[in-house]
């Protein structure tokens, strides 16, 4: 069987699976890569096929690093997924590289499946830029994508969303990890909702989406937050339940484990690195989290 025919067979198989198990478990999944070992288009496409049964959209974190923007765009269109593009910012020259990559992408590819672009990921939390500079970056991206009908936002921790940045975005995206607040897993979903409700009060009437939340399956504890497969599954079920009840759009962090990180940072995935579902997370939980 040639490669093109094999690819079509894979897509048909995953389409059947997605139709069977309901591809709306998650509004979206956060997809990261090993930047020291850049994946190929084939590897990204295979990952996206494996993720399609669980969601209809993915978010990436960079465009220029490993040519990820162009590769993710091609892969998502090949398998039929929506995409949130991410522009990484840690210094001015990094943003310049990301903006150039965005210009290249828009001139070479259709953006038919791109729903939004996220300018910066926790950049204010890390202190890599200031709010005025971030607002200016967002304006530059909107100048490129706005005429193409693509919304633009940024993503940061729930307490680093200043008014001048919110003013520039089309909708607000907030990150919150109760694990890093040292609460018990039983308190996790309520803690997340408390942060969400706070952001709603400062969102200037704009929609609010959760851009990152999750719970690690291993690697260490933080205060009363215990990392384990069982606690990851419990937090996931409670968060899926409450966000579905409240009709809140949620990106789960992360799509799959990232073994190129160390300790607790390696175990946040919904899937194992080989793209199979974590053994502690059942399809019945995803289907009926409440």
C-alpha positions in Angstrom: 0.0 0.0 0.0 1.5 3.4 -1.0 1.8 6.2 1.6 -1.0 8.3 0.3 -3.4 5.4 0.3 -2.2 4.3 3.8 -2.8 7.8 5.1 -6.4 7.8 3.7 -7.1 4.5 5.4 -5.8 5.9 8.7 -8.0 9.0 8.4 -11.1 6.8 7.6 -10.4 4.6 10.6 -10.0 7.5 13.0 -13.1 9.2 11.6 -15.1 6.0 12.5 -13.6 6.0 16.0 -14.3 9.7 16.5 -17.9 9.3 15.4 -18.2 6.3 17.7 -16.7 7.7 20.9 -17.7 11.4 20.5 -14.8 13.7 19.7 -16.2 16.5 22.0 -14.7 15.3 25.3 -12.5 18.4 25.3 -13.0 21.8 23.7 -9.2 21.6 23.0 -5.9 20.0 23.9 -2.5 21.7 24.4 0.1 20.1 22.1 3.8 20.5 22.8 6.9 19.2 21.1 10.5 18.3 22.0 12.3 21.3 20.7 15.6 19.5 20.9 14.4 16.8 18.6 12.1 18.5 16.0 9.3 16.2 14.8 8.6 15.6 11.2 5.4 16.4 9.4 4.6 12.7 9.5 5.1 12.5 13.2 2.9 15.5 13.9 0.3 14.2 11.6 0.3 10.8 13.3 0.0 12.5 16.7 -2.9 14.6 15.5 -4.7 11.5 14.2 -4.3 9.9 17.6 -5.7 13.0 19.3 -8.7 13.5 17.0 -11.0 11.0 18.8 -10.7 13.2 21.9 -11.2 16.8 20.6 -11.8 18.8 17.5 -9.1 21.4 18.1 -5.5 21.6 19.2 -3.3 24.5 20.4 0.4 24.8 19.6 2.8 27.1 21.4 5.2 28.4 18.7 5.3 29.0 15.0 9.0 29.4 14.2 10.5 26.7 16.5 11.0 23.5 14.5 8.8 25.1 11.8 6.0 24.0 14.0 3.4 26.5 12.7 3.6 25.3 9.0 3.8 21.6 10.0 0.9 21.8 12.5 -1.2 23.7 9.9 -0.6 21.0 7.3 -1.2 18.2 9.7 -4.4 19.6 11.2 -5.8 20.2 7.7 -4.9 16.7 6.6 -6.8 15.1 9.5 -9.6 17.6 9.9 -8.8 19.4 13.1 -9.3 23.1 14.1 -6.1 24.9 15.3 -5.1 27.6 17.7 -1.7 29.0 16.5 0.7 30.1 19.3 3.3 32.8 19.0 6.0 32.3 21.6 7.5 35.4 23.3 10.5 35.5 25.6 12.3 38.5 24.1 11.8 41.0 21.3 13.8 39.1 18.7 11.8 36.0 19.5 8.5 37.8 18.7 10.1 39.1 15.4 10.9 35.5 14.4 7.3 34.4 15.3 5.8 37.3 13.3 7.9 36.4 10.3 6.8 32.8 10.5 3.2 34.0 10.7 3.6 36.1 7.6 5.2 33.2 5.8 2.3 30.8 6.8 -0.4 33.3 5.8 1.2 33.7 2.3 1.7 29.9 1.7 -1.3 28.2 3.3 -5.0 28.5 3.8 -6.1 29.4 7.3 -9.5 27.8 6.8 -9.2 25.7 10.0 -7.4 28.3 12.2 -9.8 29.7 14.8 -7.4 31.9 16.8 -3.8 32.9 17.4 -2.4 33.2 20.9 0.2 35.9 21.3 2.5 34.8 24.2 2.1 32.0 26.8 2.5 33.1 30.4 4.9 35.9 29.2 3.8 38.3 31.9 4.0 35.6 34.5 7.6 35.0 33.6 8.3 38.7 33.3 9.7 38.3 29.8 7.9 41.5 28.6 5.6 44.2 30.0 1.9 44.7 29.5 2.3 47.6 27.1 4.7 45.7 24.8 2.4 42.7 24.9 -0.5 44.8 23.9 1.5 46.2 21.0 2.5 42.6 19.9 -1.2 41.7 19.9 -2.0 44.7 17.7 0.6 43.6 15.2 -0.7 40.1 14.9 -4.3 41.4 14.6 -3.2 43.5 11.7 -2.2 40.3 9.9 -5.0 38.0 11.0 -7.9 40.2 11.6 -8.6 40.7 7.9 -8.5 36.9 7.5 -11.2 36.4 10.1 -8.9 34.9 12.7 -9.4 36.0 16.3 -6.4 37.0 18.4 -5.8 36.6 22.1 -3.0 35.8 24.6 -2.8 33.3 27.4 -1.5 33.9 30.9 -2.1 32.9 34.5 -5.4 34.2 35.9 -3.8 37.0 38.0 -1.7 38.4 35.1 -4.3 39.7 32.8 -4.0 43.5 32.9 -6.8 45.8 31.5 -4.8 47.1 28.5 -4.0 43.6 27.3 -7.7 42.5 27.8 -8.7 45.5 25.7 -6.7 44.3 22.7 -7.8 40.6 22.7 -10.9 39.2 21.0 -11.5 36.8 24.0 -9.6 36.1 27.2 -7.6 33.0 27.9 -6.5 32.1 31.4 -4.2 29.4 32.8 -4.7 27.9 36.3 -3.1 24.9 37.9 -4.5 24.1 41.4 -1.8 21.5 41.7 0.8 24.3 42.0 -1.3 26.0 44.7 -0.9 23.0 47.0 -4.6 22.1 47.3 -6.0 18.6 47.6 -7.2 17.1 44.4 -10.8 17.2 45.8 -10.4 21.0 46.1 -9.0 21.3 42.6 -12.0 21.9 40.4 -13.6 24.4 42.9 -10.3 26.2 43.0 -10.2 26.4 39.2 -13.7 27.7 39.0 -12.9 30.4 41.6 -10.2 31.7 39.4 -12.4 31.5 36.3 -15.1 33.5 38.1 -12.6 36.1 39.0 -11.4 36.5 35.4 -15.0 36.9 34.3 -15.2 40.0 36.5 -12.2 41.6 34.7 -12.8 40.4 31.2 -14.6 43.6 30.0 -17.5 41.5 28.9 -15.4 39.3 26.6 -15.7 35.5 26.5 -13.3 33.7 28.8 -11.7 30.3 28.0 -9.4 28.2 30.1 -6.2 27.8 28.1 -4.4 25.5 30.4 -5.2 23.3 33.4 -4.3 19.8 34.4 -2.9 17.5 37.1 0.3 15.5 36.9 0.3 11.7 37.1 3.6 11.4 38.9 7.0 13.0 39.6 6.4 14.6 43.0 4.0 16.3 45.3 3.4 20.0 46.1 2.0 20.7 49.5 -1.3 18.9 49.7 -1.3 18.3 45.9 -0.4 14.7 45.3 0.7 13.7 41.8 -0.7 10.2 40.9 -2.5 8.6 38.0 -5.6 8.3 40.2 -5.6 12.0 41.1 -5.0 13.0 37.5 -8.1 11.0 36.5 -10.1 12.5 39.4 -9.2 16.1 38.7 -9.9 15.5 35.0 -13.4 14.1 35.7 -14.3 16.9 38.1 -13.1 19.6 35.8 -14.8 18.1 32.7 -18.0 17.8 34.7 -18.2 21.3 36.0 -17.0 23.0 32.8 -19.6 21.1 30.7 -22.3 22.0 33.3 -21.3 25.6 33.0 -20.6 25.6 29.3 -17.0 26.7 29.7 -14.5 26.1 26.9 -11.4 24.3 28.2 -8.0 23.3 26.8 -6.5 20.4 28.8 -2.8 20.5 29.5 -1.4 18.5 28.0 -2.3 16.3 25.0 0.3 13.7 25.8 3.1 13.1 28.3 6.4 15.0 27.6 9.2 12.7 28.7 11.8 15.2 27.4 11.0 17.2 30.6 12.0 16.0 34.0 10.1 15.1 37.2 6.5 16.3 37.5 6.7 18.3 34.3 6.8 15.1 32.2 3.5 13.6 33.3 0.6 16.0 32.6 -0.6 14.3 29.4 -4.0 12.8 28.7 -2.1 10.2 26.6 1.1 8.3 27.1 4.0 9.3 24.8 3.0 6.5 22.5 -0.5 8.2 22.1 -2.5 5.6 24.0 -5.0 6.8 26.6 -3.7 6.7 30.2 -4.7 3.5 31.9 -6.3 5.4 34.9 -8.5 7.5 32.5 -11.4 5.5 31.1 -13.5 6.3 28.1 -16.5 6.0 30.3 -15.1 8.8 32.5 -14.6 11.0 29.4 -18.1 10.2 28.2 -19.8 10.7 31.5 -17.5 12.8 33.8 -20.3 13.7 36.2 
